[in-house]
Amino acid sequence: MSKWFINFFLLLVSVFLLSASIPSEVNSNDPLGEYYSIKDHPKAKGVNLKLKVPKGWEILEGDRPKVVVKFLNGSDVFLITVAEAETFFSKKSAKELLSDDEFTNELISEVNNSNFKFWKLLSKKEVTIDKYPAIEYSIRGRGERVGIEYEIIVKTWYFIYEDKIISLQGSTIDFSNISNKDRLYTLIANSVILPDQYN
C-alpha cells in the first residue's frame, strides 16, 4: 500500500509543479480575505472544503485535472488538489501512515528527485489540518522548464480526508521576505475548514 501512495503522491506533486507559473513580483504582506469554497467544483470530487484567500490575489481555475483551483499573486502560487484515495481512511489510519518516517522520507525523496535537478529539505513535521492529520514539508529546489532554469521554494501539506487525498501547496521563486511568504502560506492552510465533518 505504501508504494501505491508514493507513486500517487509523486504524480500529484508533479501536477502541482507543472501547474505553478514562473511569474514576476509579489507582496505577501496581504492579510487573508474572504473564504473560498470548492464544494460544488467538478474537480473537487465531492469534497466540501473552504479556505481564506489573501486579499488582492487572483483566483484561477486549476490547469491540470486534479488541480481544483490556484491562487496567484506575482511569483506566489497556492494550489489545491483533490484526488481519489485507494480506500477509505479513518483519522487513526491516516495518522499512522503519515507518522511513518520511512514512508514520508521516501515520498519526499521520490517526489522531489523527479521534479528537480537539485533539492534540499528545509523542514518536515506532522501537523493537523482542521482536525485531520497531515504532513507538512518545505523544500528548496532547482529545476528547468522549456529551457528556463529556476530556483523555487515549495511548502506542501498532504492530508487524507476519508477516501480523498487533499494537497495544499504554496510556492515562490522570489526569495525576498521568504519568512513572510512562509507565514502567509501557513495562514492559508490553517484557514481550511471541512464543514461536513461537523454534520
N, C-alpha and C positions, 0 to 999 in steps of 0.2 A: 504494500500500500504506500509506503513512504517514497518508493521510486516513482510511482504514478504521480504523487504530489510534486516531487521535484521537477519532473518533466512538465507537469501542468503549470507550475509557477514559473518555470523557465519560459514557456510560451507566453504567459501572462505579462511578465516583465518586459519581454521583447516587444510586445504590443505597446506597453507603456512608453518605452523609449522611442519607438518609431512614431508614436503619436505626438511626442513633445516636439515643439518647434525650436529653432535656434534664433530667437529674436533679439531686440535691442536693449531698452532701458527699463528700469523698474524702481518703484518706490514701495518698499514693503512695510512702511510705517502705517499703511492704511488700516484703520480698525475694521473689525468684522461688521458686515451689514446684515441684511435680511436672510432668513432661511430659504434655501432652495431644495425642493423635493424632487426625487427621481421616481416617486411612487408609480405613476402611470406611464413611465417611459418604456417603450417596447424592449429596449436593451437591458432594462433593469431586472428582467426575468421574474417579475412579481415582488421584488424586494421593495419594501416601504422604508426609505431612508431619507432623512433630510439633514442638511448641514448649512452652516453660515458661509457666505462668500464675502471676501473683503470688498468694501465699497470701492467702486471705480473699476473693478475687474470685469472683463468680458466673460460671458457665459456662452460657450460654443458647443455644438454637437461633437461627440467623440468621433475621431477619424476612422477608427477600426471597429470591427464587430462587437468586441467585448467592452470597449471604452464607451461608457454611457455619456459622459459629459467631461469637458475640460474647462477650467477657469484660467484665464490668461491675463497677465499684466506685464508687458515688456518681456524680459527674459525669465520671468517666473511663470511656471506652469503647474497647475494642480489637477490631477486626473482621478476620476472614479471609475473603477472597473468592476463588473459583476460577471461571474462565471458559475456554471453548474459544478457542484462537487460530485464525486463518485457515489457518495452515500450521505445519509443524514448524520450529523454530528451533534451530540449533546455538548453543552458548555464544558463538561468534565473531559470528554474525549478530545475536544478541540484543544483544551489546555494541555493535556498530556502530550499531544502531537507537537504543539508549538513550544513546549518546555523541553523538548528533546534537543540538546545542544548538537548532537551528531547530525540530526535531521536538518536543523536550521542552518548550521555551518555549511553543510553540503549544498543546501538550497541556495544560500547566498553566493557560494563559490561558483556553482554551475551557472546561475543566472548571470552573474557579472562577468565571468570568463567568456560567455557567449556574446556579450554586448560591448565589451571594452577591450582595447589593446592593453590597457593597464588600469587597475583599480585598487583602491585601498579602503578597507573597512574602517570607518570613523567611530561608529558606535553600534551597539546592538543590545536590546533588552526586551523583556516581556512587559507588556502594558495591557491596559483594558480600554476598549472602545465601547462605550455605553453598555457596560456590564458583560461584554464579550471578551474573552482572552484574545490577545493579539501579539504579534511580533513586530517590533519597530527596529529599523536599522537605517543607517546613513552610510553612503559611500561617496568617494571622490574618484571619478574615472576619466580616462581619456579615450576618445573614440574618433570615428570618421563616418561621415555620411556624404554621399555623392562627391567625394574628394575633398570635403571640408573637414579639417581637423578641429576638434573642440574638446574642451575640458568642462566637466559638469559635476555638480553636487546633487545627489538624489537622496531624498528621505522617503522611506516606504513603510507602510503599515499593511499587514495582512491579517484578516480575521475571518473565521468561518462562522457564518450565520445559518444555522440549521443545515440545509443542503446547498448553500451558496457560498462561494468564496468571494469576499469583497476586498478590493485593494484600493488604497488611497496613496497617492504619490505626489510629492512636491519636488520640483527640480528647478535649477537655475544654472546659467553659465556666467552670471555676473556675481563675482565673489565679494563685492563690496557690501558692507553691512550684513555679512552672512549670518551673524548671530540673530539679527532682527528677522531675517528671512526664515531661519530655522524656527524661531519662536512663532512666526506667523503660520507656517505650515502646521505646527503643533496645535495652535489655536483652532485652525480649521478642522483638523482631525478630532480635537476634543469637543467640538460643537456637534458631532454626529449624534443623531437620535434615531433609534429604531422603534417607532411608535407601536408596532404590532406586538412587541414583547410585553406590553402593559395591558393588553386586552384580556 
